Amino acid sequence: MNDNTATLDTPATSATRSVITPTSELVVNVQGLNHYFGEGENRKQVLFNNNLQVGPGELVIMTGPSGSGKTTLLTLIGALRSTQEGSNQVLGSELRDLSAKGLNEVRRRIGFIFQMHNLFDSLTAFENVKMSMELHGAKPRDMRREIIKILSRLGLGERIYYKPRQLSGGQRQRVAVARALVNRPKLILADEPTAALDKKSSRDVVDMLKHLTREEHATILMVTHDSRILDVADRIVNMVDGHIESDVSVNESLRLCEFLKKSSVFANLSPNELMHIAEKMKRETHPAGTRVIRQGDQGDKFYVIATGKVDVHINLDPEGRQTKWVDDMSDGQFFGEKALLTGDPRNASIITAEDSVLYSLGKDDFHAALSASDSFQDQLRKVAMVR
């Protein structure tokens, strides 16, 4: 069997949120949210029964393919679209129940950062940020100091009085970020805020966002494809075809990535490929004596052992009344790949020899990972040939 071993400090909690925030304190509480575009025969459902809870001080990143519904969900939470079906509670208010005036009041308490900066071309960077402060009722004597402070922190200290046409795309986006953050909102919704930024500027922006969560307990929900900034998140929510497919702790995912890459089968994967696999894996706890895989069953999962030990048994008769121990596996080793690769039934049974923690990857996600990485596929096929 595979001889690649590693160890993983596995927390007692699962890969989902480990701290339960009381419902009354949630900043975002979405339950059973559906959404449709069009009318009549052209009506198309784009969001399907989504649930999402975000507490104070959390930075949550939403990832997923283009067209998966991320921006639609973000704009519903931001009261920029009407809630059609389900519950959509934001900053303590159920958005479905609010009047136009009430929805506008909620929007005023949210900081928005969009991929398109939407600055006023006739105003300088200073004036664009100042307009946001005026709309929020800031006192004139406080404005100049705060505006200069935030624009300087974002690397625009020498361009405070430049108009958008005099700035690069990345600089314009930083002005938009400053405009969203200057009023210190309790909820910030960001759609691809670093898309037009270089590596350093991206890091400056996300560091500021992280500072807001730590120092001012702001809540941030961000849509991004930028793998450079995933490490700042507390959780990563993955959306596919209008469904929230996973909602995992980043610390857990990063820990799992470090663990996986110690095995040769994962060693040549890029950080982005590793993170994608880690996000899809489910943590399973099995007491000693649990039959994880039964010989003869169809393959439905691939497993990596985080902690513990499992025994490999093969049947000595067609009915499986008598079995023979043939091997054991422990921390860092994997199993279950052969049936998924070949489509044949399981060729052995796997039984936990002691209390064990396993990470599993479902059949569809397993094949998606194979398609995304020739290295992963080649390594697994080599191992499967000798099992």
C-alpha positions, 0 to 999 in steps of 0.5 A: 500500500502507499507509504507516504505518511504525514501528520496533521494537527486536527482540531476537535471541531469540523471544517465548518464554523467552530464558533456558533454566533447567536442568531440575534447577533448575526450580521447576515442570516440568509435562509432558503434563499431562491432567486429568479431572472426573467418572467413567464416562459423566460423565467430562470432560477439562478439561486437555489435554497441557499443558507449563509450566516456571517457573524460580527468580525468575520471576513468571508470570501465567496469563490466559484466559477463565473456565472455561479451566482456569487454576485447575485447573492452579494447584491441581494444581501446588499439590498440592491435587488429585491428578495423574492423567496426565502429569508434575507436578514441583514444588520438585524432587518428582514429585507423582504419586509422593508419599504424602499425607504427602509432598504435605503437605510440599510444600504447606507450602513453598508460599504460597497466595493465593486469591480467597476470603481464607479467614480465621478469623473469630474471629482478628484479622489479627495472629492469622491471620498468626501461625497461618501462622508457627506452622504453619511452625515460626517462633520466637516471638521473630521473629513479632511483628516480622515480622507487624507489618512485613508488615501495615503494608507492606500498609496495615493498620498501624492494623488489625492487631488487627481481626477479619475482620468489621471489615475491608473485602473488600479489607483481608481480602484483604490479610491473606490476602496477608500470611499467604501471604508472611510465611514467604517461601516459594520458590513462591507460587501466587495465584488472582485475588489483586487481584480485590477490591483497588482500584488502589493496593492492587493495585499494593502487592500486586504490587510486594511479589510482584515484590520477592520475586522480585528479592530472595529469588528466589521464584517466583510463578505467578498467575492473574488477569484484572486487566490493570492488573498485567500489566506486573509479569510476566516471562511471560504464559501464556494458556489457552483450553479447557484448552490452554496456547495461548501463553507469551510474554515480557511485555517482548516483548509490551509492546514489540510493543504500543508498536510496533503502536499507532504504526500507525493501524490499531491506534491506537484499540485499548485497552491490553488489546486491544493486549496481547491481540493482541500475546500471540497474535502469533508472531515469524517470521524470514525470510531474503531471498528467502523467499516469505511469501505465494503468490498464489492461496493461501488466507489463513491469517495476517495479518503486521506487518513488525518489521524488514526489507523485502518486495516485492509481486509479481502474476502476469502469467499464470495459471500464475504463471511471470511476475510483476511487481513492484508495490510494497514494504513495510518496518518497521511496515507490514502485509499479508495482511488482504484474503484473511482479510477476504473469504475470497478467495485471495491477490491477490499474492505477498509475497517478502522483499527482505532478511532480515526479522522479521515478526509473524504473527496466525493466522486464528482469532486475527485474526477474534477481534481483529476481533470484539473491536474495531470500530475495528480492523475498520474500519481494516483494511477501509478499507486492504483496499479500496484494495489 
